[in-house]
Amino acid sequence: MKHFFYSLLIVVFFPLVASAQENNLHHQSSTYQWPTDPQVKAKLDNWQDQKFGVLVHWGLYAVSGIIESWQICSESWIERDSTMTYDEYKKWYWDFSKVFNPTKFNPEQWAQAAKDAGMRYAVFTTKHHDGFCMFDTKQTDFKITNGPFSANPRADVAKYVFQAFRDKEFMIGAYFSKPDWHSQDFWWSKYATPDRNTNYDIRKYPWKWNRFKQFTYNQISELMHNYGSIDILWLDGGWVRPLETVTDEVRGWGAAIPAWNQEVDIPRIAKMSREVQPGLLVVDRTVAGPYENYQTPEQAIPAQALDHPWESCITLGNAWGFVPNDQYKSPTKVIHKLIEIVAKGGSLLLGVGPRPDGMVELSEVKILKEIGDWMKVNGAAIYGTRISKVCRDENTFFTQSKDGKTQYALVCLPEGKVVPKTVEWKGDLPKKGAKMKFIANGTTVKWTITGDKVIVMVPASFAKKSEYPALAFSF
């Protein structure tokens, strides 16, 4: 009966995965401020070279395969089983901590799959909005090291996740949710919890909010001091922000943002973190200013190229975390998104959610491997590039080397179609007498300019292939 109930909840709540992403949970900031710290600038430039990363969402929500955290938030767009009261539902969710026992926990599998995909940086959810900690914090008992997995020698999962990716030479990012719905200093049981915000007036109870700020500081300090080298502090929950950044535009989305200063003192957190982790990138996402070192549009790609650092965070399936029978994007779709994002000056952070037992689905591993097969031979047009003077011409996108001496054209081909004998594009044309190479095998290709477009001969070894995601050329 319990298994049937879990399955029913999965069916009932699966539509929320898409719904959550359509409810403007993260309203993107519209301005960017460049950092001034030389070490931060250097790390930011290095991060911009990587282009492709993985965001691993893993927590209590994997147990029943539902949307991460949001179903315990009481907002009008969220639906639940009507046979349970809201308080019963929250207790049911919190109690996952008593059964979450990932006995097949295998971060090495995750890291290898990401490496095989051509990814070069990783962000791991140390704590999502539900407050369950995937690291051995001393600030709360609501953590992976205080349940059935506590006796496992690798119970402090964040430690082993970070190390597995470090061993594959990835840049390391720690995802951390600023809101914590399990904390009595954020959602106080004295009052109802009507939305994602604190459920008490922090002007009336400043001592309580100050205690939450210290709790947040202490947890991030633990991550910075106890978990080795960290490159990125990826802060989620942009509605927890300084009052001065709350505009009328922002007030109009999602739940109402309270008219008081709901912030956790990011300047203090950043100062401490960078003393321990010099050059640390702080990504206080959607909060414009000195602590949003790069922007993070979610499940979207900007319409135009941007001349500052940014990253699109997009799921491989429909959900961030594990959902049984999720529908995954094809390798070609992911490659096309990556090409467009990079041509517009960004990076792709692809979301993958391990199963509750600690393994990544083999179907996802297969997709990642196929992406990597393309990246292995075409990565020169992706890694270490910057925006070109022309971004795109229809299905062709352009990048250039950091020194501006080499131009790249990436022609996205229709999925499921035979590779043509020739391709053509406008806008970014080779100079007269320039040598053009087909990046996948390094051969020189023939090309001609007719009017305002270049026509390029596809090498015979690729022409008429049954399918290929994209063709890359350098000139």
Number of C-alpha atoms within 10 A of each C-alpha: 6 7 9 9 11 15 15 13 16 18 13 14 19 19 16 21 19 12 15 17 15 12 14 14 16 21 19 17 18 9 12 19 13 16 17 9 10 10 15 20 17 12 18 21 13 13 22 23 18 20 28 26 27 26 25 24 23 24 29 29 27 23 21 21 25 27 24 23 18 19 22 24 19 17 15 10 14 16 14 16 12 8 8 11 11 17 12 11 17 16 12 13 18 18 12 18 21 14 12 20 21 20 15 11 23 19 21 18 16 24 26 18 21 27 21 19 25 24 25 22 26 26 27 20 22 27 25 27 21 25 23 25 27 23 23 24 21 11 14 15 13 21 25 26 20 17 17 16 22 15 10 14 8 16 24 20 24 23 18 18 22 25 20 19 24 18 11 15 13 22 22 23 26 24 22 26 21 26 27 23 25 19 17 14 22 22 21 16 13 9 10 12 21 14 17 25 21 23 20 19 14 18 12 9 11 11 12 18 21 16 13 20 20 16 17 22 20 16 20 22 17 17 22 22 16 13 15 15 19 23 26 24 23 22 23 22 21 21 28 22 22 16 15 8 15 19 10 8 8 17 14 10 14 18 19 13 22 17 10 14 16 21 17 21 15 20 11 10 18 22 13 17 24 18 12 16 18 17 20 25 27 23 23 27 24 24 27 21 16 17 20 25 27 27 23 28 19 18 14 14 20 15 9 13 20 14 12 15 19 24 25 23 21 24 22 25 21 22 27 23 29 28 25 16 8 14 11 16 15 16 23 22 17 21 21 20 19 22 26 28 27 29 30 26 25 30 28 27 25 25 21 25 26 24 23 24 15 20 18 20 15 10 10 20 19 15 20 22 20 18 23 22 16 20 20 13 14 21 18 18 26 26 20 19 26 25 22 23 14 17 21 23 15 10 15 24 26 30 31 24 19 14 8 13 8 14 23 26 27 25 23 22 20 16 17 11 13 15 21 17 14 13 16 17 20 16 15 22 18 18 9 8 6 11 13 19 18 22 20 18 12 13 12 16 15 15 18 14 16 9 7 10 15 17 16 19 17 20 19 10 8 17 16 15 13 12 17 19 21 21 20 22 24 24 17
